[in-house]
Amino acid sequence: MLRALWWMGLYRSPAILPDYRSAQPVALLFEQISRKIRSIYLPLQGIEVEAANRYMKWIDHMSTIVRQVKEWDKNSVQSVRGVLNNLMEEINRDRDIGEGVKLKLCFDIEEGIALIDAYMTQ
């Protein structure tokens, strides 16, 4: 039964256990944001093509960098948190993104900030 569900596409990607010491959940978050832009927001015209390409390129690059971090340290955590804050500010200022999409993207980014804050409080 599980094979049949996987075959039908129920599971989009392998699960990552929540571990505040690992950077993998944040990397997965970046990948999911990029996927949503590409497969949902762009086809439904919630974001302009140029803006989508710009953000996907940037987010995919960040995902690659964060994916290489096996375990957080204070410098990498603060750096990625700053990048997420800058991304959220940039999205809020961008006129090529619809208001509904801005809210959804900012919600996802805030989830990433919450993951990072979980590490910082440990």
Buried (B, 14 or more C-beta within 10 A) or exposed (E): EEEEEEEEEEEEEEEEEEBBEBBBBBBBBBBBBBBBBBEEBBEEEBBBEEBBBBBBEBBBEBBEBBBEBEEBEEEBBEBBBEBBEEBBEBBEEBEEBBEEBBEBBBEBBEBBBEBBBBBEEE
